[in-house]
Amino acid sequence: MTRVAFDIDDSLWKIDRKHARQVPDYDLIGVLRWFFNNGDQVFVWSAGGVDYAQMIVDKLGLTDMVKVIPKGKFGNKQLDIDLTFDDDKFEQIGKVNVVIRRDEKI
């Protein structure tokens, strides 16, 4: 079983600064669903905190598929994450880290 973590802002939940709105990234949400349907453990986090991440997860209808966790930590210890998806190229938390490119043309 793979342990996969997804970031919220500018990953699952794109920030459209030009139009001052937020837009779900349905392609990446499809990837998240694939991992869930594969039987993998799926985590979601945000630098905005657990409550914020949970709010977005609920809006996206992913509540039953993911566990919301503090970014980069599980309780007081570092997570043992196999794969992460994050827009921040400096976040190297997983064993493998996929950088989500920000598309300014949302």
BELQUILIN-V619151 format. One record per residue. PHI is phi in whole degrees, -180 to 180 (* if undefined). OMEGA is omega in radians with two decimals (* if undefined). Layout:
# BELQUILIN-V619151
phi & omega
PHI & OMEGA
PHI & OMEGA
This chain:
# BELQUILIN-V619151
phi & omega
* & 3.14
-92 & 3.06
-105 & -3.02
-121 & 3.11
-125 & 3.13
-121 & 3.03
-81 & 3.12
-86 & -2.97
-66 & -3.11
63 & 2.99
-127 & 3.07
-72 & -3.03
-126 & -3.07
-72 & 3.08
-97 & 3.11
-97 & -3.07
-67 & -3.11
-62 & -3.10
-107 & 3.11
51 & 3.12
-148 & 3.09
-120 & -3.04
-132 & 3.07
-64 & 3.03
-95 & -3.04
-65 & 3.09
-65 & 3.14
-70 & 3.06
-63 & 3.05
-62 & 3.08
-65 & 3.10
-58 & 3.13
-61 & 3.12
-62 & 3.11
-61 & 3.12
-60 & -3.13
-66 & 3.09
-81 & 3.14
90 & -3.14
-83 & 3.06
-85 & -3.09
-118 & -3.14
-118 & 3.06
-131 & 3.13
-144 & 3.07
-154 & 3.02
-65 & 3.09
-76 & 3.08
105 & -3.08
-66 & -3.11
-63 & 3.10
-63 & 3.14
-60 & 3.13
-63 & 3.12
-60 & -3.13
-70 & 3.10
-57 & 3.11
-62 & 3.12
-61 & -3.09
-84 & 3.13
74 & -3.09
-107 & -2.99
-53 & -3.08
-81 & -3.09
-102 & -2.97
-128 & 2.96
-113 & 3.11
-85 & -3.09
-134 & 3.01
-63 & -3.08
-61 & 3.05
82 & -3.11
-139 & 3.06
-127 & -2.99
69 & -3.13
-101 & -3.13
-121 & -3.14
-66 & 3.11
-69 & 2.99
-101 & -3.06
-100 & 3.14
-80 & -3.00
-144 & 3.08
-124 & 3.03
-123 & -3.05
-153 & 3.11
-81 & -3.10
-90 & -3.09
-66 & 3.14
-92 & 3.08
-82 & -3.14
-115 & -3.02
-93 & -3.11
-87 & 3.04
-67 & 3.03
-128 & -3.07
-124 & 3.11
-100 & 3.13
-90 & 3.10
-86 & -3.12
-77 & 3.07
-77 & 3.13
-103 & -3.11
-73 & -3.09
-102 & -3.11
-66 & *
